Amino acid sequence: MSKASREERRQGPSLVRGKFLPQSTYDERLLDHRGSAEWVHSDPWRVLRIQAEFVEGFGQLAELPRAVTVFGSARTPAGAAEYELGVKLGGALSEAGYAVITGGGPGCMEAANKGAREAGGVSVGLGIELPFEQKLNDYVDLGIEFRYFFVRKTMFVKYSEAFVVLPGGFGTLDELFEATTLVQTGKITKFPIVLMGTEFWRPLLDWINGTLLTSGMVSPDDPQLLHVTDDPHEAVRYIVESQGQAEQQAIEARVQAATAERLES
């Protein structure tokens, strides 16, 4: 067994002051600067593990039909209004022909997966290793467990044609703003980002349109990257219409490029 492997096997729960602390995660061990002195012994092995995660993710998702990722809180209990909204959303997306991708956990993620399965659609869960054990929910048909957040995030972006964001906490906000930044900066092909739950998201939108916009921190068009609604069917219509416009723009761009090339020749 390699030194790196022995080191990682030692990273189990620690007993401190009579209490067991949660096991450290692969992300934590990779990014902890206190381990930098061991880089030559451990990090090259981690690179191979990261590569393997990318290969597994690409391999399992390569033939996935067109899909939409749904984000939202893992803490939302079954029966809550946000949970039922997630179920309806998952069903509406499936009926429109989309596979539904979530983080695979409980709460809003489970709700969207449940709605997708009950509507006869494709239900996907991309799980993540956390300090406290969390398994994929029971409504996931295709599930992949990841060790590294950045690998998992790549899969969400690569295999989704839109993001729909239900109410959630820090993790949901992280996913929302990362997607918005990628679209804003042109690092990915522009796709729809929908916020579900007007009352929940209104204070954030007011801050974006007020503080950020008026102080010049964002461009006038940037707030338009986010579409808010309470209606799952409207969310689906917005996604379909946005994709139709994007496809038409792509066709027009190809025609213009071909015309310019002929004129130059």
Buried (B, 14 or more C-beta within 10 A) or exposed (E): EEEBEEBBEEEEEEEEEEEEEEBBBBBBBBEEEEBEEEEEEBBEBBEEBBEEBBEBBEEBBEEBEBBBBBBBBBBBEEEBEBBBBBBBBBBBBBBBEBBBBBBBBBBBBBBBBBBBBBBEBBBBBBBBBEEEEBEBBEBBBBBBBBBBBEBBBBBBBEBBBBBBBBBBEEBBEBBBEBBBEBBBEEEBEBBBBBBBBEEBBEEBBEEBBEEBBEEEEBEEEBBEBBBBBBBBBBBBBBBBEBBEEBEEEEEEEEEEEEEEEEEEE
